[in-house]
């Protein structure tokens, strides 16, 4: 077995940690909780309560440190796996993904004001 030192070893460790975090928060389905996107490269971790900026400040923006902390704390609640589109859509639309907005209009007949969320 080849031992890796330096950047290659670090990269593999980060990839393994990311896969572990996304796997645990998606119940090992590895799909976006909103739209069902399954391409692993598009998936990201979302703070459900929209407190990601404050949380990342604790780790000086170091995603690896954030992921290690979540793993150390046995994957606390408050996170979900979303694709980048849904994650940014929520950020720019008052916490509601545009997919969710379309669903509400089409199937529930409800308009959204950008502030309310599905329960």
GIRA-V516795 format. One line per field, one symbol per residue. ss: DSSP state (H for helix, E for strand, L for the rest). psi: psi as a letter, one per 40 degrees, with the letter a starting at -180 (. if undefined). Layout:
ss=???
psi=???
This chain:
ss=LLLLLLHHHHHHHHHHHHHHHHHHHLLLLLLLLLLLLLLHHHEEEEELLLLHHHHHHLLLLLHHHHHHHHHHLLLLLLEEEEEHHHHHHHHHLLLLLHHHHHHHHHHHLLLLLLLLLLL
psi=hhhhiaddddddddddddddddddeefedfihedeehehddeiihhhdeffdddddddefehddddddddddefgiieiihiiddddddddeffehiddddddddddefhiieediii.
